[in-house]
């Protein structure tokens, strides 16, 4: 008797499961087949994705579509600037960034979901890009409650990490970016660019390691996609036959 097989889509891949696989067994396979998220490799790729997000703002012909496109563009710029995990990023409230007078905080503390039980906070830092785009977004939605979520869905509640992941992935495909980015890839992009743009790369590696709470600098190097880039560069130096 032939076993019946069932195809299920995981990300962009289709996995074939035997018909007698239980739900628990499928979840184990899905976990093993989880796809690694990569960072945007350089400023050209960052601008490539930025311009795709921006074009959607230009092409929006209704108030609703323009607001959604502006939100997505703002989220992209802020995400690669502040470097929070996807879930924490979607949970951001105006009070995390602004003081009671609606001025940018000079020193912003944030407690990530992962360390909430032990009340371990991180210091949020950002550049003028972050302040400029977030200021424009604030002028679009005109929030009255400083404790409300910064990034909201069309239904009015906060946007979910899953929804934000889909937006990033769909847009990066439109932009022609081959590697999967997702929400975590935007966090990795911040780490990658922070180190590359620093005058002291060793010190920058230490700083990112502290920001992300890594116990080993080698973890941070892999996390920031630097290890892969260094290996590829060295391999290329080995090429001499062709």
C-alpha positions in Angstrom: 0.0 0.0 0.0 1.5 3.4 -1.0 1.9 6.0 1.6 0.1 9.3 0.9 2.3 12.4 0.9 1.3 15.9 1.7 3.0 19.1 0.4 3.2 22.1 2.7 4.8 25.5 1.9 7.4 26.7 4.4 8.6 30.2 3.4 9.4 30.0 -0.3 10.0 26.2 -0.2 7.6 23.3 -0.5 8.3 20.4 1.9 6.8 16.9 1.3 5.6 15.2 4.5 4.5 11.5 4.7 0.8 11.2 5.3 1.2 9.6 8.7 3.3 12.5 10.1 1.8 14.1 13.2 1.5 17.8 13.7 4.3 17.7 16.3 6.6 15.9 13.9 5.9 18.4 11.2 6.8 21.3 13.5 10.2 19.7 14.2 10.8 19.5 10.4 9.7 23.1 9.9 12.1 24.2 12.7 15.0 22.4 11.0 14.1 23.9 7.7 13.8 27.5 9.0 15.5 29.9 6.7 18.3 32.2 7.9 17.7 35.9 7.5 20.6 37.9 5.9 21.4 41.6 6.2 21.5 44.1 3.3 25.1 43.8 2.2 25.9 47.4 1.4 24.5 51.0 1.0 23.5 50.2 -2.6 21.2 47.5 -1.4 19.9 49.7 1.4 19.0 52.4 -1.1 17.6 49.9 -3.5 15.0 48.8 -0.9 14.5 52.4 0.3 13.7 53.6 -3.2 11.2 50.7 -3.7 9.4 51.7 -0.4 9.5 55.4 -1.4 8.1 54.7 -4.9 5.0 53.2 -3.3 4.5 56.5 -1.4 4.7 58.4 -4.7 2.3 56.0 -6.5 -0.3 56.0 -3.7 -3.5 57.6 -5.1 -5.7 57.4 -2.0 -5.3 58.7 1.5 -5.4 55.2 2.9 -2.7 53.8 0.6 -0.5 56.9 1.1 -0.7 56.5 4.9 0.2 52.8 4.6 3.1 53.4 2.2 4.4 56.2 4.5 4.2 53.8 7.5 6.1 51.1 5.7 8.8 53.6 4.6 9.1 54.9 8.1 9.3 51.5 9.6 12.1 50.5 7.2 14.3 53.5 7.9 13.7 53.3 11.6 14.3 49.5 11.8 17.7 49.6 10.1 18.6 52.6 12.3 17.6 51.4 15.8 18.3 47.7 15.5 15.5 46.2 17.7 14.1 42.7 17.2 11.0 42.6 15.0 8.6 42.0 17.9 10.1 44.8 20.1 10.2 47.1 17.1 6.5 46.7 16.4 5.8 47.2 20.1 7.3 50.7 20.1 5.2 53.5 21.6 5.7 57.2 21.1 6.6 57.4 24.8 9.6 55.2 24.2 11.1 57.8 21.9 9.5 61.1 22.9 9.2 62.9 26.3 6.0 64.3 27.7 6.5 67.5 25.6 6.7 65.5 22.4 10.4 66.2 22.1 12.9 63.5 21.2 14.5 62.0 24.3 18.2 62.5 24.8 18.4 59.2 26.6 15.9 56.4 25.9 15.7 53.2 27.8 13.8 50.2 26.5 13.1 46.7 28.1 13.0 44.1 25.3 10.4 41.3 25.5 13.2 38.7 25.8 14.6 40.3 29.0 11.3 41.7 30.4 11.1 39.1 33.3 14.5 40.2 34.6 13.8 43.9 33.8 17.0 44.2 31.8 16.9 47.3 29.6 18.9 48.5 26.6 19.7 52.1 25.6 18.0 53.1 22.3 20.1 55.3 20.1 19.4 56.6 16.6 20.6 59.1 13.9 19.1 62.1 12.2 17.6 59.8 9.6 15.5 58.2 12.3 14.3 61.6 13.7 13.5 63.0 10.3 11.4 60.1 9.0 9.7 59.6 12.4 8.9 63.3 12.6 7.2 63.2 9.2 5.2 60.1 10.2 4.1 61.9 13.3 2.8 64.8 11.3 0.8 62.4 9.1 -1.0 60.5 11.8 -1.0 63.3 14.5 -1.1 61.1 17.6 -2.8 62.5 20.6 -1.8 59.8 23.1 1.9 59.5 23.8 1.4 56.0 25.1 -0.1 54.8 21.8 1.8 52.5 19.4 3.9 54.2 16.7 3.2 51.8 13.9 -0.5 50.8 13.6 -2.3 48.5 11.2 -5.2 49.6 9.0 -7.6 48.3 11.6 -6.1 50.6 14.3 -4.2 48.2 16.4 -0.4 47.8 16.4 1.1 46.2 13.4 2.2 42.6 14.0 5.7 41.3 13.5 4.3 38.7 11.0 2.6 41.4 9.0 5.8 43.5 9.0 7.8 40.5 7.9 5.6 39.9 4.9 5.9 43.6 3.9 9.7 43.5 4.1 9.9 40.3 2.1 7.5 41.3 -0.6 9.2 44.7 -1.0 12.7 43.3 -1.1 11.6 40.9 -3.9 10.2 43.8 -5.8 13.5 45.6 -5.3 15.4 42.7 -6.8 17.2 41.8 -3.5 18.0 38.0 -3.7 18.7 37.1 0.0 16.0 36.8 2.5 15.9 39.8 4.9 12.7 39.6 7.0 12.5 41.6 10.2 15.7 40.1 11.7 17.7 41.0 8.6 17.0 44.7 9.2 18.4 44.3 12.8 21.5 42.6 11.3 21.8 45.4 8.7 22.1 47.9 11.6 24.9 45.9 13.1 26.7 45.5 9.8 26.5 49.1 8.9 27.4 50.3 12.4 30.7 48.4 12.3 31.5 49.2 8.7 31.0 52.9 9.3 33.1 53.1 12.4 36.7 54.3 12.4 37.5 51.7 15.1 36.1 48.4 13.9 37.2 46.5 17.0 35.5 49.0 19.3 32.4 49.0 17.2 32.2 45.2 17.4 32.4 45.5 21.2 29.7 48.1 21.2 27.3 46.1 19.0 28.0 43.0 21.2 26.9 45.1 24.2 23.8 46.4 22.4 22.7 42.9 21.5 23.8 41.2 24.7 26.1 38.7 23.0 28.5 36.7 25.2 31.1 36.2 22.5 32.4 38.6 19.8 32.5 35.8 17.3 28.7 35.6 17.6 28.4 39.3 16.9 30.7 39.0 13.9 28.6 36.2 12.4 25.4 38.1 13.4 26.5 41.2 11.5 27.2 39.1 8.4 30.9 40.1 8.6 32.2 36.6 9.0 30.6 35.5 5.7 31.8 38.6 3.9 35.4 38.1 5.2 35.4 34.5 4.1 34.1 35.4 0.7 36.7 38.1 0.2 39.6 35.8 1.3 38.3 33.0 -1.0 38.3 35.5 -3.9 41.9 36.4 -3.1 42.8 32.7 -3.5 41.5 32.8 -7.1 44.3 32.9 -9.7 43.5 30.2 -12.3 40.8 32.2 -14.1 
